[in-house]
């Protein structure tokens, strides 16, 4: 299981004296036994690159915004509001910058906190885990941790992206049907995530589902003079971003459904042709 970041401060000195053990390509760990449990410092090269890239983008964005605010003629209250917005937009980078709020007519002053930056760089892509599986092979413990993360992610996706909620059924067949639908929804979600990894890395299933959510299905009813109605089911035209996404995923929309003719035999009965 994961541990709070503050716990790393406590054991950082002991961990620096231990050597890294490779568990898979790009992943290494350090083990620190403590009584009936083991602390595991894991380091992932992919995660280092990802977190470093995110931190650099935030720092660049925050630096540009602070230079803009420095050149603006703002009263103190206006400046505080804009600084609060900049902090909300770049929270990680905000901790790495020392900002001096000006008094009266003074200019905004800010500087990079290099001590904090060095600490962040040293910990990027590293996280501390804890387990009671004493004496296990490091590679095996890593695989167990990955399985735990995948299970937690599955529950998170079901409650988040798929919005699955408990429905209290009374009949066994309805319970089984609900479980089946939930399982199929998660299977499609996992398939989409795997397809994105190969064809559109960087996109998440949630972002794709939100983009596809802009397409709507509508039924157009056209009454005729002989007591019939032409029903045309149509989906709305995808925008340029969605068309680009479809091309990247090697997908396409089906043809528009054919029109249906509904004959009104009576007020309570209808026949579809």
C-alpha positions, -999 to 999 in steps of 0.1 A, spaced: 0 0 0 11 36 -5 24 58 23 22 95 30 50 116 15 61 127 50 71 91 58 97 93 31 114 121 51 118 98 80 134 69 62 152 89 34 186 87 51 184 49 56 172 44 21 200 63 5 225 38 19 208 9 2 213 -2 -34 187 -3 -62 173 -37 -73 159 -39 -108 124 -56 -109 116 -48 -146 127 -26 -174 127 10 -162 116 1 -126 139 -4 -96 133 -6 -59 150 -3 -25 139 -24 4 140 -13 40 128 -39 66 112 -24 97 100 -49 124 70 -68 108 68 -48 76 89 -37 47 92 -2 31 97 -2 -6 111 28 -24 101 24 -61 115 44 -89 100 44 -124 119 60 -154 86 66 -172 71 83 -142 102 104 -138 99 117 -173 62 123 -170 63 142 -136 94 162 -148 76 172 -180 44 182 -160 65 202 -135 84 220 -163 51 230 -181 36 243 -149 68 263 -141 69 278 -176 32 287 -174 35 302 -139 66 322 -148 50 337 -179 19 346 -159 40 362 -131 59 383 -156 26 395 -171 13 405 -136 46 423 -129 40 446 -159 4 453 -150 -8 483 -131 -29 466 -105 -40 476 -70 -31 451 -43 -65 434 -41 -67 428 -79 -32 414 -78 -41 390 -50 -70 377 -70 -49 371 -101 -22 354 -80 -48 332 -65 -60 322 -100 -24 315 -110 -19 293 -80 -50 273 -88 -38 268 -123 -3 257 -114 -4 243 -79 28 222 -81 49 249 -95 35 275 -70 54 257 -42 87 262 -60 84 300 -63 90 326 -37 65 355 -42 68 388 -24 35 407 -22 43 443 -30 34 471 -6 19 503 -20 37 512 -53 63 485 -52 67 460 -81 59 424 -78 90 403 -69 94 366 -73 122 341 -74 128 303 -79 132 283 -46 161 262 -58 163 242 -26 127 231 -31 134 224 -67 163 202 -59 142 182 -35 114 178 -60 138 167 -87 153 141 -64 118 126 -56 102 128 -90 91 94 -102 97 79 -67 71 68 -42 73 49 -9 52 17 -5 47 -5 26 38 -41 29 37 -69 55 50 -95 30 84 -98 46 110 -119 27 92 -118 -7 111 -113 -39 111 -76 -49 98 -84 -84 69 -103 -69 60 -75 -45 60 -51 -74 36 -72 -94 13 -75 -65 13 -37 -61 5 -33 -98 -24 -57 -94 -37 -37 -64 -35 -5 -84 -54 -20 -113 -81 -32 -90 -85 2 -74 -85 18 -109 -113 -5 -120 -135 5 -91 -126 42 -97 -136 39 -134 -168 22 -126 -179 49 -101 -164 78 -122 -163 74 -160 -190 47 -162 -212 62 -134 -223 28 -122 -243 29 -90 -260 3 -68 -296 -5 -80 -316 -26 -55 -332 -54 -75 -357 -79 -61 -354 -107 -87 -323 -128 -93 -324 -125 -131 -324 -87 -128 -294 -88 -105 -275 -110 -129 -285 -87 -158 -272 -57 -139 -239 -74 -131 -236 -84 -168 -242 -49 -181 -217 -35 -156 -191 -60 -166 -196 -53 -203 -193 -16 -197 -160 -20 -179 -148 -44 -206 -154 -18 -232 -138 9 -210 -107 -13 -207 -106 -20 -244 -108 17 -251 -79 24 -227 -58 -3 -244 -66 11 -279 -57 46 -268 -24 34 -255 -14 21 -289 -30 46 -312 -34 79 -292 -11 79 -262 -17 108 -238 -55 106 -242 -76 91 -214 -109 72 -218 -127 99 -199 -115 126 -224 -126 104 -253 -160 96 -238 -166 133 -232 -157 141 -268 -181 114 -281 -207 127 -257 -211 157 -280 -228 135 -306 -265 131 -301 -291 108 -316 -324 123 -326 -357 111 -342 -373 133 -368 -411 127 -372 -426 138 -405 -464 133 -407 -479 126 -441 -514 134 -455 -525 98 -454 -523 93 -416 -488 80 -416 -455 93 -401 -420 90 -415 -395 85 -387 -359 93 -394 -333 85 -368 -302 107 -372 -270 114 -353 -256 149 -353 -226 157 -374 -192 152 -356 -170 183 -352 -135 185 -366 -118 174 -334 -140 143 -332 -133 134 -368 -96 137 -361 -100 114 -331 -119 89 -351 -92 88 -378 -65 84 -351 -84 54 -335 -92 39 -370 -129 41 -363 -159 54 -382 -195 61 -376 -221 38 -393 -243 50 -421 -274 69 -410 -303 46 -403 -329 42 -430 -362 60 -425 -392 41 -411 -428 45 -419 -453 43 -391 -490 37 -400 -515 49 -374 -542 23 -373 -559 36 -342 -552 58 -312 -537 29 -292 -521 8 -320 -494 16 -345 -477 -4 -372 -441 1 -384 -433 -6 -421 
